[in-house]
Amino acid sequence: MKDSTMNTSLGNIVIDNDVIAQYAGTVAMESSGVVGMAGINVKDGLVSLLKKENLTRGISVSKKGNKLTLSFHIIVAYGVNILTVADNLIETVKYRVEEFTGLEVDKVNIYVEGVKVID
């Protein structure tokens, strides 16, 4: 499904999934330990760090019923506790996306695609 739709007494609200992905990516970039979103080249199997204008390529949004599922492909900073970073990211994204959209976030999947040393 391309868009998330809510029916209200005044009419329908349609939120494009790219809008949700862009917002979720911005929230993720504010999380401690996340260096950026990962882009995966299917042909070569190479992972690259995406620039801020391409954040949505590292995030997928799907909707079943009235619930959203968000999947993040991230690169984390070297030396961080990955479980702590993932838990923090899940909690923060779930709360902020639900507050932003008014839709329930059912799942947040985290795929750690790489580690980067930060100077």
C-alpha positions in Angstrom: 0.0 0.0 0.0 1.5 3.4 -1.0 -0.4 5.7 1.4 -1.7 5.6 4.9 -5.3 6.7 5.1 -7.4 7.8 8.1 -11.1 8.4 7.9 -12.5 11.2 10.1 -15.9 12.8 10.5 -14.7 15.7 8.4 -13.2 13.6 5.6 -10.2 11.5 4.7 -6.5 12.1 5.5 -4.0 10.5 3.3 -0.3 10.5 4.3 2.2 9.3 1.7 4.5 6.6 3.1 7.5 8.6 1.9 6.4 11.4 4.2 6.4 8.9 7.1 9.8 7.5 6.1 11.3 11.0 5.8 10.1 11.9 9.3 11.2 8.6 10.8 14.6 9.0 9.1 15.0 12.4 10.6 14.1 11.1 14.1 16.6 8.2 13.6 19.4 10.6 12.7 18.8 12.4 16.0 19.3 9.1 17.9 22.6 8.6 19.7 24.8 5.9 18.1 23.2 6.0 14.6 25.6 7.3 12.0 23.1 7.1 9.1 20.9 5.1 6.9 22.3 2.3 4.8 21.7 1.9 1.1 22.3 -1.6 -0.3 23.3 -2.2 -3.8 21.5 -5.5 -4.7 23.7 -6.2 -7.7 27.1 -5.9 -5.8 25.9 -6.5 -2.3 27.7 -3.4 -1.2 26.4 -1.2 1.7 26.8 2.6 1.5 26.1 5.4 3.9 23.2 7.5 2.5 23.2 11.3 2.5 20.5 13.2 4.3 18.5 13.8 1.2 18.3 10.1 0.5 17.2 8.9 4.0 14.0 7.3 2.7 16.0 4.7 0.7 17.1 3.1 4.0 13.6 3.0 5.4 10.5 1.1 4.4 7.0 1.7 5.6 4.1 -0.7 5.3 0.6 -0.7 6.6 -1.7 -3.6 7.7 -5.1 -2.5 8.8 -4.5 0.6 10.9 -1.0 -0.3 12.0 2.4 0.7 10.6 5.5 -1.4 10.3 8.8 0.5 9.9 12.0 -1.1 8.8 15.4 0.7 9.2 18.7 -0.3 7.5 21.2 1.6 9.6 24.9 2.1 10.2 26.0 2.5 13.8 29.0 4.1 15.4 31.9 1.9 16.3 32.1 1.1 20.0 28.4 1.6 20.9 26.2 -1.1 22.4 24.0 -2.1 19.4 21.2 -3.4 21.6 21.0 -0.1 23.5 21.0 1.9 20.2 18.3 -0.3 18.7 16.1 -0.2 21.8 16.4 3.6 22.0 15.7 4.0 18.2 12.6 1.7 18.4 11.2 3.6 21.4 11.9 7.1 20.0 10.6 6.4 16.5 7.5 4.6 17.7 6.5 7.5 20.0 7.4 10.3 17.6 5.8 8.7 14.5 2.6 7.9 16.4 2.5 11.4 17.7 3.2 12.9 14.2 0.7 10.7 12.2 -1.9 9.6 14.7 -1.4 6.0 13.4 -0.3 3.2 15.6 3.2 1.8 15.0 3.0 -2.0 15.4 6.6 -2.9 14.7 10.0 -1.2 14.2 12.5 -3.5 12.6 16.2 -2.6 12.8 18.8 -4.0 10.4 22.3 -3.0 11.3 24.1 -3.1 8.0 27.5 -1.6 9.1 29.7 0.0 11.6 31.6 3.2 11.1 34.5 4.7 13.1 33.7 8.3 14.1 36.6 10.7 14.5 
